[in-house]
Amino acid sequence: MVEALESRNVPTHVAFIMDGNGRWAKKRGLPRHLGHRAACERLNALLRHCKAVGIKAASFFAFSTENWNRPQEEIDHLMEYLRLFFERNIDELIQDGTRVLVSGELGRLPEATRDICLESVEKTKDNHDFTFNVCLNYGGRDEIVKAAASFAADCLKGLANPEELNEGSFRKYLFAPDLPDVDLLVRTSGEERISNFLLYELAYAEFVFTPVYWPDFDERELDRCLDTYSKRNRRFGGLGNG
């Protein structure tokens, strides 16, 4: 399937809402947190496949600002699985040219998870082949509000001028200002909403919703989503090609 995709329109930036982990576990009679473990274990193969088909950046919704409302035990397990993922895979990410970004407010995270995230960002900051953006304690509205507050603070310091604000200059206040807009959003598990994810960056994204639970979302399912994307006529407000 990789060969078939090479001649088609491949998105530069793909965003994933990794949904259905708890339902995947429940269906198998397992505790919910094991669905999150399976979700983290799915990441490596999908990252490799994204690179293989020519995608340059992938953003993953790992934990939202609203997810703190979940049971503490589930949160603790998820944070530990994220820590283990980076601990086990940081060397490979460094070696294969992947840059790690973490979008969100990390101050509330457990210290061990926060430290390994920041270490991964620092160790891969000079990589340019591929960007792996982990959205952690992230909310789209929160990102926009924080960006607006940072811009206002710069105005008060004389570092910015409100009359010169435009989409390009506002972007530098976002969590990942150098990432391009999202071309394709994929949400698993059959839910069809964006759940406060990358609101600014999704302005002209194509959406693909799949019923597959995230722990079962493999390279073949990703290829199906990419095939759907390649057939879309993206007009960006114009007439497009059809």
C-alpha positions as CSV (number, residue, x, y, z in Angstrom):
1,M,0.0,0.0,0.0
2,V,2.9,2.3,0.6
3,E,3.9,2.2,-3.0
4,A,0.4,3.0,-4.1
5,L,0.3,6.1,-1.9
6,E,3.6,7.4,-3.2
7,S,1.9,8.6,-6.4
8,R,-1.1,10.2,-4.6
9,N,-1.5,13.4,-2.6
10,V,-0.1,12.7,0.8
11,P,-0.8,15.2,3.7
12,T,2.0,17.0,5.2
13,H,0.5,17.2,8.7
14,V,-1.9,14.5,10.1
15,A,-3.6,14.8,13.5
16,F,-5.0,11.9,15.4
17,I,-7.7,11.7,18.1
18,M,-6.8,8.4,19.6
19,D,-10.3,7.4,20.8
20,G,-11.8,4.1,22.0
21,N,-9.1,2.8,24.3
22,G,-11.4,2.2,27.2
23,R,-14.1,0.6,25.1
24,W,-11.5,-1.6,23.5
25,A,-10.4,-2.8,26.9
26,K,-14.0,-3.3,28.1
27,K,-14.9,-5.4,25.1
28,R,-12.1,-7.7,26.1
29,G,-13.0,-7.8,29.8
30,L,-9.9,-5.8,30.7
31,P,-9.5,-2.7,33.0
32,R,-9.7,0.6,31.1
33,H,-6.1,1.4,31.7
34,L,-4.9,-1.5,29.7
35,G,-6.6,0.1,26.7
36,H,-4.3,3.1,27.2
37,R,-1.3,0.8,27.4
38,A,-2.3,-0.8,24.1
39,A,-2.8,2.7,22.6
40,C,0.8,3.7,23.5
41,E,2.1,0.5,22.1
42,R,0.4,1.3,18.8
43,L,2.4,4.5,18.4
44,N,5.7,3.2,17.2
45,A,4.4,1.3,14.1
46,L,2.2,4.2,13.1
47,L,5.0,6.7,13.4
48,R,7.2,4.6,11.2
49,H,4.4,4.3,8.7
50,C,3.8,8.0,8.6
51,K,7.4,8.5,7.8
52,A,7.4,5.8,5.2
53,V,4.5,7.3,3.2
54,G,6.0,10.8,3.2
55,I,4.0,12.5,6.0
56,K,6.2,15.2,7.7
57,A,4.4,15.8,11.0
58,A,1.9,14.0,13.1
59,S,0.0,15.3,16.1
60,F,-1.5,12.9,18.7
61,F,-4.2,13.9,21.2
62,A,-2.8,12.0,24.2
63,F,-4.5,13.8,27.1
64,S,-6.9,16.7,27.1
65,T,-7.5,19.5,29.7
66,E,-10.9,17.8,30.3
67,N,-9.4,14.4,31.0
68,W,-8.5,15.3,34.5
69,N,-12.2,14.5,35.3
70,R,-11.5,10.8,34.9
71,P,-10.7,8.5,37.8
72,Q,-7.3,9.2,39.3
73,E,-6.2,5.6,38.9
74,E,-6.8,5.7,35.2
75,I,-4.9,9.0,34.9
76,D,-2.0,7.6,36.9
77,H,-1.7,4.6,34.6
78,L,-1.9,6.7,31.4
79,M,0.9,9.1,32.6
80,E,3.1,6.1,33.5
81,Y,2.5,4.6,30.0
82,L,3.5,7.8,28.4
83,R,6.6,8.0,30.5
84,L,7.6,4.5,29.6
85,F,6.9,5.1,25.9
86,F,9.5,8.0,25.8
87,E,11.9,6.2,28.0
88,R,11.9,3.1,25.8
89,N,11.9,4.9,22.4
90,I,13.9,8.1,22.8
91,D,17.0,6.6,21.3
92,E,15.2,5.5,18.2
93,L,13.5,8.9,17.8
94,I,16.9,10.6,18.0
95,Q,18.5,8.2,15.5
96,D,15.8,8.3,12.9
97,G,15.6,12.1,12.7
98,T,12.4,12.6,14.6
99,R,11.8,15.9,16.5
100,V,9.6,15.6,19.5
101,L,7.3,18.5,20.5
102,V,4.9,18.5,23.4
103,S,1.9,20.9,23.1
104,G,0.0,21.7,26.2
105,E,0.6,22.8,29.8
106,L,3.0,20.4,31.5
107,G,3.0,21.9,34.9
108,R,0.2,19.7,36.2
109,L,1.8,16.4,35.0
110,P,3.5,14.0,37.3
111,E,7.2,15.0,37.7
112,A,8.6,11.8,36.0
113,T,6.3,12.2,33.0
114,R,7.0,15.9,32.6
115,D,10.7,15.4,32.9
116,I,10.9,12.7,30.3
117,C,8.8,14.7,27.9
118,L,11.0,17.8,28.3
119,E,14.1,15.6,28.0
120,S,12.8,14.1,24.7
121,V,12.1,17.6,23.3
122,E,15.6,18.8,24.2
123,K,17.4,15.8,22.8
124,T,15.6,15.9,19.5
125,K,15.4,19.6,18.9
126,D,17.9,19.6,16.1
127,N,16.1,16.8,14.1
128,H,14.3,17.8,11.0
129,D,13.1,14.7,9.1
130,F,9.8,14.3,10.9
131,T,7.9,15.9,13.8
132,F,6.1,13.9,16.5
133,N,3.8,16.4,18.3
134,V,2.3,15.0,21.5
135,C,-0.7,17.0,22.7
136,L,-0.7,16.5,26.5
137,N,-2.9,18.4,29.0
138,Y,-4.0,20.2,25.8
139,G,-7.1,22.1,24.9
140,G,-7.7,24.1,21.7
141,R,-9.5,26.9,23.5
142,D,-6.9,27.0,26.2
143,E,-4.2,27.3,23.5
144,I,-5.9,30.2,21.8
145,V,-6.6,32.0,25.1
146,K,-2.9,31.6,26.2
147,A,-1.7,32.8,22.8
148,A,-3.9,35.9,23.1
149,A,-2.7,36.6,26.6
150,S,0.9,36.3,25.5
151,F,0.3,38.6,22.6
152,A,-1.3,41.1,24.9
153,A,1.6,40.9,27.3
154,D,4.0,41.6,24.4
155,C,1.9,44.6,23.5
156,L,2.2,46.0,27.0
157,K,6.0,45.5,26.9
158,G,6.1,47.3,23.5
159,L,7.2,44.2,21.7
160,A,4.1,43.9,19.6
161,N,1.6,46.2,18.0
162,P,-2.2,45.3,17.9
163,E,-2.6,47.0,14.5
164,E,0.0,44.7,13.0
165,L,-1.5,41.5,14.2
166,N,-2.4,39.0,11.5
167,E,-2.8,35.2,11.2
168,G,0.9,34.8,10.6
169,S,2.1,36.9,13.5
170,F,-0.5,35.3,15.9
171,R,0.7,31.8,15.0
172,K,4.1,32.4,16.8
173,Y,2.2,32.4,20.1
174,L,0.7,28.9,19.6
175,F,2.3,25.9,21.3
176,A,3.9,24.6,18.1
177,P,4.2,27.7,15.9
178,D,6.4,26.2,13.2
179,L,4.1,23.3,12.4
180,P,2.0,23.7,9.3
181,D,-1.8,23.6,9.5
182,V,-3.3,20.2,9.8
183,D,-4.2,18.7,6.4
184,L,-6.0,15.6,7.7
185,L,-7.7,14.8,11.1
186,V,-8.3,11.2,11.9
187,R,-10.6,10.2,14.8
188,T,-11.0,6.6,15.7
189,S,-13.9,4.7,17.5
190,G,-16.8,6.1,15.4
191,E,-17.1,9.4,17.3
192,E,-17.5,12.4,14.9
193,R,-16.4,15.5,16.7
194,I,-13.2,17.4,17.3
195,S,-13.4,17.6,21.1
196,N,-11.5,20.9,21.5
197,F,-8.5,19.7,19.5
198,L,-6.2,22.0,17.5
199,L,-9.0,24.4,16.9
200,Y,-6.8,27.0,15.2
201,E,-4.8,24.5,13.2
202,L,-7.8,22.6,11.8
203,A,-9.2,25.5,9.9
204,Y,-9.0,23.8,6.5
205,A,-8.3,20.2,7.5
206,E,-10.1,17.2,5.9
207,F,-11.8,15.0,8.5
208,V,-11.9,11.2,8.4
209,F,-13.8,9.3,11.1
210,T,-13.3,5.5,11.4
211,P,-15.2,3.1,13.6
212,V,-11.9,1.2,14.5
213,Y,-10.8,1.6,18.1
214,W,-7.4,3.2,18.4
215,P,-5.6,0.1,19.8
216,D,-6.7,-1.7,16.6
217,F,-5.8,1.2,14.3
218,D,-2.9,-0.2,12.3
219,E,-1.0,0.7,9.1
220,R,-3.7,-0.7,6.9
221,E,-6.3,1.5,8.5
222,L,-4.1,4.5,8.2
223,D,-3.6,3.8,4.5
224,R,-7.4,3.7,4.1
225,C,-7.7,7.1,5.7
226,L,-4.9,8.4,3.5
227,D,-6.6,7.0,0.4
228,T,-9.8,8.8,1.4
229,Y,-7.9,12.0,1.8
230,S,-6.2,11.7,-1.5
231,K,-9.6,11.7,-3.2
232,R,-10.8,14.9,-1.6
233,N,-10.9,18.2,-3.5
234,R,-9.5,20.8,-1.2
235,R,-10.7,24.2,-2.3
236,F,-9.6,26.5,0.5
237,G,-12.5,28.8,-0.2
238,G,-11.9,28.8,-4.0
239,L,-13.3,26.7,-6.8
240,G,-10.7,23.9,-6.6
241,N,-10.4,21.4,-9.3
242,G,-14.0,20.4,-9.7
